[in-house]
Amino acid sequence: MNLYSLNKISHQIDGKLVFSEISEVINSGEIIEIRGINGSGKTTLLKIITGLIACKGIGSKDYVADQISYLGHKNGFVEEITLRQNFEILNIQIEKGLLSRLGLKELKNQKFFNLSYGEKRKAALIRVISSGKNIWIVDEPFAGLDSESIGELKEIMLNHIGKGGTVILTNHQDKIDTSKKIVLGKENE
């Protein structure tokens, strides 16, 4: 099912053209990987897709906005309380085994500020995964993660799209073999 249509999208920041003529159809059951070097507009395009930045040339179904779980660069947790308390105040029920799968089970009673960057990122990704939403939109989900966690996350994403979900992400690290790619500017090989 078609979720988004991008039709010759271009964007400028402070008069500088960041990207131009981006056209793509995004369907349910796909991983869309927005790739490019730093400063190529990956995050900007992601924000356009989510509706955080207005732009002509993008169309989406009416119900799409209610189906999005978004994770930007900031993790969105209260630093002074525990990981478990953060999930409780957000009223999020974590799928059984997910904390263990991503190496956080033993840390659930730690204050969030005591976690490493990678552990904080995994917690934020668990929030997206546990949201119950069909469309996961994540900015640089692999940043700060070890290779084992990246493998687990890729498997979780593949399982999500296998159930008809959609994942839209920015990435300039290891490619996801099964994703549809939108490449902005030049990409490091």
C-alpha positions in Angstrom: 0.0 0.0 0.0 1.3 3.4 -1.0 2.1 5.6 2.1 4.0 8.5 0.6 4.7 9.9 -2.8 7.7 12.2 -3.1 7.5 14.2 -6.4 10.6 16.2 -7.4 11.3 17.4 -3.9 14.0 20.1 -3.5 15.1 21.9 -0.4 17.2 24.9 0.4 18.7 26.0 3.7 19.9 29.6 3.9 19.7 29.9 0.2 21.9 26.8 -0.4 20.4 23.9 -2.3 20.7 20.9 -0.1 19.1 18.4 -2.5 16.9 18.5 -5.6 14.5 16.5 -7.7 14.0 13.7 -5.2 11.2 11.4 -6.4 10.2 8.1 -4.7 7.1 6.1 -3.7 7.2 4.7 -0.2 5.0 1.6 0.4 4.1 -0.3 3.5 6.3 -3.4 4.0 9.5 -1.6 2.9 12.7 -0.4 4.5 13.6 3.0 3.0 17.2 3.9 3.6 18.2 7.5 3.0 21.9 7.5 2.4 24.6 10.2 1.9 27.6 11.9 3.4 27.3 14.3 6.3 25.5 17.5 5.3 23.8 15.9 2.3 20.3 16.5 3.7 19.4 13.0 5.1 17.9 14.4 8.3 16.1 17.2 6.5 14.5 14.7 4.0 13.4 12.6 7.0 11.8 15.6 8.7 10.0 16.4 5.4 8.6 12.9 5.3 7.4 13.1 8.9 5.8 16.5 8.2 8.1 18.4 10.6 9.3 20.5 7.7 6.7 21.7 5.2 7.5 21.0 1.6 5.6 20.9 -1.7 5.7 17.7 -3.7 5.0 15.2 -0.9 1.7 13.4 -0.6 0.6 10.9 2.0 -2.5 9.1 3.0 -4.6 10.8 5.7 -4.1 8.1 8.3 -0.3 8.0 8.0 0.5 10.7 10.7 -1.2 8.6 13.4 0.9 5.5 12.5 4.4 7.1 12.9 6.9 6.5 15.7 9.7 9.0 15.2 13.2 9.1 16.7 15.5 12.0 15.8 19.0 12.7 17.0 17.9 13.2 20.6 16.7 10.2 22.6 13.8 11.8 24.4 14.3 10.4 27.9 14.5 12.0 31.3 18.1 11.7 32.4 17.5 11.8 36.2 15.3 8.7 36.4 15.8 5.0 35.6 15.3 3.4 32.3 12.3 1.5 33.7 10.8 4.7 35.1 11.2 6.4 31.7 9.2 3.6 30.0 6.6 3.7 32.8 5.9 7.5 32.5 5.6 7.0 28.7 3.1 4.2 29.4 5.1 1.9 27.1 4.9 -1.9 27.5 8.2 -3.4 26.3 7.9 -6.6 24.3 9.1 -9.5 26.4 12.8 -10.3 25.8 13.5 -7.0 23.9 15.6 -5.5 26.7 17.7 -8.7 26.8 17.9 -8.9 23.1 19.5 -5.4 22.9 21.6 -5.9 26.1 19.7 -3.6 28.4 17.9 -6.0 30.8 20.5 -5.6 33.6 20.4 -1.8 33.2 16.6 -1.2 33.6 17.0 0.1 37.1 20.0 2.4 36.2 19.6 6.1 36.1 19.4 7.1 32.4 22.4 9.5 32.8 24.6 6.5 33.8 24.1 4.7 30.5 26.6 4.9 27.6 25.7 6.7 24.4 25.0 3.3 22.7 22.8 2.1 25.6 20.8 5.3 25.5 20.3 4.9 21.7 19.2 1.3 22.1 16.6 2.4 24.8 15.3 5.1 22.4 15.0 2.5 19.7 13.1 0.2 22.0 10.7 3.1 22.5 10.1 3.1 18.8 9.8 -0.7 18.5 7.4 -0.9 21.4 5.2 2.0 20.2 2.7 -0.2 18.4 3.0 2.0 15.4 3.3 0.7 11.8 5.7 3.3 10.5 9.1 3.7 12.2 11.0 6.8 11.2 14.5 6.9 12.7 17.5 9.2 12.2 20.8 7.3 12.3 19.6 4.3 14.3 23.0 2.5 14.2 25.0 5.4 15.6 26.8 4.3 18.7 25.7 0.7 18.4 28.1 -2.3 18.5 27.9 -4.8 15.6 25.9 -7.3 17.6 23.2 -4.7 18.4 23.2 -3.5 14.7 22.5 -7.1 13.6 19.7 -7.5 16.2 18.2 -4.2 15.1 18.3 -5.1 11.4 16.6 -8.4 12.3 13.9 -6.6 14.2 13.3 -4.2 11.3 13.0 -7.1 8.9 10.5 -8.8 11.1 8.5 -5.5 11.3 8.3 -5.1 7.5 7.4 -8.8 7.3 4.3 -8.0 9.3 3.4 -5.1 6.9 5.2 -2.3 8.8 7.5 0.3 7.3 10.9 1.6 8.3 12.3 4.8 7.0 15.8 5.6 8.2 18.9 7.7 7.5 22.2 5.9 7.4 25.7 6.3 6.2 27.1 3.2 7.8 26.6 -0.4 6.8 24.0 -0.7 4.0 20.8 -2.8 4.6 20.8 -5.2 1.7 17.0 -5.5 1.4 16.3 -1.7 1.6 15.2 0.7 -1.1 17.8 3.4 -1.2 17.4 7.1 -1.7 20.9 8.5 -2.1 21.5 12.2 -1.6 24.6 13.9 -3.1 27.7 11.7 -3.2 28.0 8.7 -1.0 31.1 7.2 0.4 31.6 3.7 -0.8 
